[in-house]
Amino acid sequence: MNQLNQPDPRAKEAALILLDYQATLVSNFSERAQWVAVNGNKPYEGWIKEEQIRLNLVELLKAGNYRVILITARPKEYEEITLEQIKQQTGGWLPDEWYFNEWKVNPPICKRRILKHYIYPKYGKRGSRFMAIESNQQTRLMYKKAGIHALCFNNDWVEIPTK
């Protein structure tokens, strides 16, 4: 989570984007299995340094009145290096908040817990205020059950579709 946790004047008006990391913000996730096959037991940080951030998605997020909340199933132990990679590749941009997997559970369970423990207490449960950009089909289904509109990122987007 963003340790600053200070009130943001945009928070009341802005649409809340729940942003997936692994195959949404990262464009080359499909290359991970090959990296693991070649690099075997090398530390996971090596892969993180190979990840490529989708700069076109970052530009769309920056262009709108959004409060961007990164929600990832990546284990919390990789939070610092992951955020540094994002910041480095985007010229200093970071999401407004971020939550990593403290429980080491699968993505839908992790993200449901993050909603319950962090997002809902802070923003309420009004699902229409949220939109998720999410690669995992099971997680999109979980969001749908929670009343949250969820889409898989499309490289053809010229703006973030709101519905």
C-alpha positions in Angstrom: 0.0 0.0 0.0 1.1 3.6 -0.6 2.7 4.5 2.7 1.9 8.1 2.3 -1.8 7.4 2.5 -2.6 11.1 2.5 -6.0 12.4 1.5 -6.1 13.1 -2.3 -8.5 15.8 -3.4 -9.2 13.7 -6.5 -10.3 10.7 -4.5 -13.9 11.8 -4.0 -14.5 12.6 -7.7 -12.1 10.4 -9.6 -13.1 7.0 -11.0 -11.2 4.3 -9.2 -9.2 2.1 -11.5 -8.2 -1.3 -10.1 -5.1 -2.1 -12.2 -3.7 -5.5 -12.6 0.0 -5.9 -12.9 1.4 -9.2 -14.3 -0.2 -9.4 -17.7 -1.9 -6.0 -17.9 0.6 -3.3 -17.0 3.4 -5.7 -18.1 3.4 -6.2 -21.8 5.9 -9.2 -22.0 4.4 -11.5 -19.4 4.0 -14.2 -22.0 7.9 -14.4 -22.1 8.1 -15.3 -18.4 7.9 -19.1 -18.8 10.7 -19.0 -21.3 12.8 -16.8 -18.9 12.2 -19.4 -16.2 13.2 -22.3 -18.5 16.5 -20.6 -19.4 17.3 -19.1 -16.0 16.1 -21.9 -13.8 16.8 -21.1 -10.1 18.0 -17.5 -10.6 16.3 -15.0 -8.3 12.9 -13.8 -9.4 14.3 -10.2 -9.3 16.0 -11.1 -12.5 12.7 -11.5 -14.3 11.3 -8.4 -12.7 14.1 -6.4 -14.3 13.1 -7.9 -17.7 9.5 -6.8 -17.5 8.3 -4.2 -19.9 5.7 -1.7 -18.8 2.9 -0.8 -21.2 3.7 2.9 -21.7 0.5 3.4 -23.8 -1.6 2.2 -20.9 0.2 4.5 -18.5 -0.4 7.4 -20.8 -4.2 6.6 -20.9 -4.3 6.4 -17.1 -2.4 9.7 -16.8 -4.8 11.4 -19.3 -8.0 10.7 -17.3 -9.3 11.8 -14.0 -8.5 8.4 -12.4 -7.3 7.3 -9.0 -5.2 4.3 -10.1 -4.9 1.5 -7.5 -2.5 -1.2 -8.5 -3.7 -4.6 -7.1 -1.4 -7.5 -7.8 -1.1 -11.1 -6.8 2.7 -10.7 -6.9 4.1 -11.5 -3.4 4.6 -8.5 -1.2 8.4 -9.3 -0.9 8.8 -8.0 -4.5 7.0 -4.7 -3.8 10.0 -2.4 -3.7 11.7 -3.7 -6.8 8.5 -3.8 -8.8 7.6 -0.2 -8.0 11.1 0.9 -8.8 10.8 -0.8 -12.2 7.5 1.0 -12.9 8.9 4.3 -11.8 12.1 3.9 -13.9 10.3 2.9 -17.1 7.6 5.5 -16.9 9.7 8.5 -16.1 8.6 8.7 -12.5 4.9 7.7 -12.7 3.5 5.4 -10.0 -0.1 4.4 -9.3 -1.8 6.4 -6.5 -1.9 3.3 -4.3 -0.6 -0.2 -4.5 -1.4 -3.5 -2.8 0.7 -6.7 -3.1 -0.2 -10.3 -2.2 0.4 -10.6 1.6 -1.2 -14.0 1.8 0.5 -15.9 -1.2 -2.8 -17.0 -2.5 -4.1 -17.1 -6.1 -5.1 -13.9 -7.9 -8.9 -13.9 -7.3 -8.6 -14.7 -3.6 -5.8 -12.2 -3.1 -7.7 -9.4 -4.9 -11.0 -10.2 -3.1 -9.1 -9.9 0.3 -7.5 -6.6 -0.8 -11.0 -5.3 -1.6 -12.3 -6.4 1.7 -9.4 -5.3 3.9 -8.2 -2.1 2.2 -10.3 -0.8 -0.7 -13.9 -1.1 0.7 -13.0 0.4 4.1 -11.4 3.4 2.4 -13.8 4.0 -0.5 -17.0 2.1 0.3 -18.6 -0.8 -1.6 -20.3 1.1 -4.4 -19.1 -1.1 -7.2 -20.1 1.4 -9.9 -17.4 3.8 -8.7 -14.7 1.2 -9.6 -13.5 -0.2 -12.8 -10.9 -3.0 -13.1 -8.4 -3.5 -15.9 -7.6 -7.1 -15.3 -6.0 -9.9 -17.3 -7.1 -12.9 -15.3 -10.5 -14.3 -16.3 -11.3 -15.7 -12.9 -10.5 -12.4 -11.2 -12.7 -10.5 -13.7 -15.5 -12.9 -12.7 -14.9 -12.1 -9.0 -15.0 -8.4 -9.8 -18.3 -8.9 -11.7 -19.8 -10.7 -8.8 -18.8 -7.7 -6.6 -20.6 -5.3 -9.1 -17.3 -4.0 -10.5 -17.0 -3.5 -14.3 -13.8 -5.3 -15.4 -12.1 -5.4 -18.8 -9.0 -7.0 -20.2 -6.6 -4.3 -21.7 -6.7 -3.8 -25.4 -3.7 -2.2 -27.2 -6.2 -0.5 -29.6 -7.7 1.7 -26.8 -7.4 5.4 -27.4 -9.0 6.1 -24.0 -10.0 4.0 -21.0 -13.5 2.7 -21.7 -15.7 3.5 -18.8 -18.5 1.1 -19.5 
